[in-house]
């Protein structure tokens, strides 16, 4: 089962981000649907039922306090060519990184992830060949400091991801509230 750990976004924030993401629409750009936007903590990939249970146990061991997140500005991965356009966190990045690191230690021990750099973000679009990179960079510049909204994080979720022709379908498998 394809899985990841994420923070759900409130509907007002998803709507605010989706409105801006429409300006990126065009050939070679795959927009993330408003209903599936989230703040990723760890992509785990395909896990067995046993591994999913071990991840649940690891999630149950962390005890973060609730914290506020503010989402402001657009940017992109990677600097050499456009691959992903995302909304940045202007507040709450340190707390997300701390949760990422706490989980990462446990997930490394059970062998479900590899260590890598983490940058908290909310993906708006994936950019493929044939995209109008100049247009995309203009939109990124236009919204470089745009305030999308804020919310309080008080839970994280382990989710399953089923890829379909119409886009991914996410199912909550486990939630840790704090």
Secondary structure, DSSP 8 states (H G I E B T S, - for coil): -EEEEEEE--HHHHHHHHHHHGGG-STTEEE--GGG-EEEEEEEEE--HHHHHHHHHHHHH-----EEEEEEEEEEE-SSS--EEEEEEEESHHHHHHHHHHHHHHHHHTTS--------EEEEEEE-TT--HHHHHHHHHHTTT-EEEEEEE-EEEEEEEEEETTEEEEEEEEEEE-
